[in-house]
């Protein structure tokens, strides 16, 4: 899977977990200093993937803890 596809996959997962699009854009901006992933370097894209994966885990664990 290409890194751009992974970013899109994580973006959609975060939306399904309850994040709003502007929140995901803010997470991306926090990770690389802007929210334009298309013009980011490979290193920045890897940072984005790592940060989005962390937020995905956090949101998933939160939903499990409060869905009982």
C-alpha positions in Angstrom: 0.0 0.0 0.0 1.3 3.4 -0.9 1.8 5.9 1.9 -0.8 8.3 0.4 -3.4 5.5 0.4 -2.5 4.7 4.1 -3.1 8.4 5.0 -6.5 8.4 3.3 -7.4 5.1 5.0 -6.5 6.5 8.4 -8.3 9.8 7.6 -11.5 7.8 6.9 -11.1 5.7 10.0 -10.8 8.7 12.2 -13.9 10.2 10.7 -15.7 6.9 11.4 -14.5 7.0 14.9 -16.1 10.4 15.5 -13.5 13.0 14.5 -14.6 15.9 12.3 -12.6 16.7 9.1 -11.2 19.9 10.6 -9.9 18.0 13.6 -8.0 15.5 11.4 -6.7 18.4 9.3 -5.5 20.0 12.6 -3.8 16.8 13.6 -2.0 16.7 10.2 -1.0 20.4 10.6 0.4 19.6 14.1 2.4 16.7 12.7 4.1 18.5 9.8 3.5 22.2 10.1 0.9 22.4 7.4 -2.1 20.5 6.2 -1.1 19.9 2.6 -0.1 16.3 2.6 0.2 16.1 -1.2 3.2 18.5 -1.3 4.8 17.0 1.8 8.1 15.1 1.7 8.2 11.3 2.3 9.6 11.9 5.8 6.6 14.2 6.6 4.2 11.7 5.2 5.6 9.1 7.5 5.2 11.5 10.4 1.6 12.0 9.4 0.9 8.2 9.2 2.5 7.7 12.7 0.5 10.5 14.3 -2.8 9.4 12.6 -2.2 5.8 13.8 -1.7 7.1 17.3 -4.9 9.0 17.2 -6.7 6.0 15.7 -5.6 3.9 18.6 -6.6 6.5 21.1 -10.0 6.9 19.6 -10.6 3.2 19.3 -9.6 2.6 22.9 -11.8 5.5 24.0 -14.8 4.0 22.2 -14.2 0.6 23.7 -13.9 2.0 27.2 -17.1 4.0 26.9 -19.3 1.7 24.9 -19.8 -0.7 27.8 
